[in-house]
Amino acid sequence: MRRKVAAEFFGTALLLLSVAGSGVMGESLASGNAAVALLANSLATGAALYVIISLLGPVSGAHLNPVVTLMSWAEGGCDMRQALAYAVAQVS
């Protein structure tokens, strides 16, 4: 269980870092063009999300979002204890 919760924590942290970093990258590459900044941001975030899910999916399911965890619990994909631990790790 510790390994799964740690995977959720680090996966969510990596996703947040990639979103912030791609935003900064997009702004610096765009030179004022909002469309280019948005394109760069979305492509970099999508690529990072793909890598994170590929690496952490087999460990914890790579929910990376408390709402996804809540829906997994509601559909019976995980128990309440696991869902609560995931949500705490994702929010922290």
N, C-alpha and C positions, 0 to 999 in steps of 0.2 A: 504494500500500500504506500509506503514512503517513497518508493521509486516512482510510482504513478503520480503522486502529488507533486514531487519535485519536477517531473517532466511537464506537468501542467504549469507550474510556476515559471520555469525557465522558458517554456514555449510561449507563454503569454508575454513574458518580458522581451523575448526576441522579436515577437510580432510588434510590440509597441516601439521598440528601437528601430525596427525596419520601417515602420510607418513614419516616424519622426525623421529618420535619416533620409528617406526617399523624398519627403517634403522639402527638406533643406537642399538636397541634390537637385530636385526639379526646379526650385526657385533659382539656384545658381546657374543651371544650364539654360533656363528659359529666356533670360535677359528681358523680362517683362511680358513675355507672351504666355498668357494664362493657359492656353490650350496645350502648349508644349510642356508646361509645368505639370498639368494634370495628367497628361499621357505618361510622362516619366515617372510620376508618383505612382500611378496605378500599375504600370508594368513592373516596377521594382517591388512594390508591395505584393503583387500577385506571385512573382517569382519567389520571394521570401516565404510567403505562405505555403506555396507548393513544397519547398524544401523542408519547412518546419513540420508540415503534416506528414511528409514522407518519412522523416526521421523519428518523430514522436508518436505517430499513429499506432504503430505496433506496441508501444509501451503503455500509453494511457488512453488512446482513442483520439488524442489531440483535439479536445473540445475547444480550448483556448478562449472560451467565452462563457460567462455564467449562464446566459440564456440557453446556449446549446446544452450545457450541463443540466439545466432545469428540464429541458425538453427530453433529454435522454432519461432522466429520472422518471418523468411523467409517462414515458412509453415503456418503462421497465428495463431500460438498458443498464441501469446501475441502482444500487440501494441508496437510502437516504444518507447514511454515514459517508459513503464515497462521494456523493454529490455535494454534500456540505464541505468536505475536505477539499474537493476540486474548486468549489466556488471561493473558499477562503484563499486558496493559493492563487487563483486568477485575479482576485480583487487586490490582494496584497502586492 
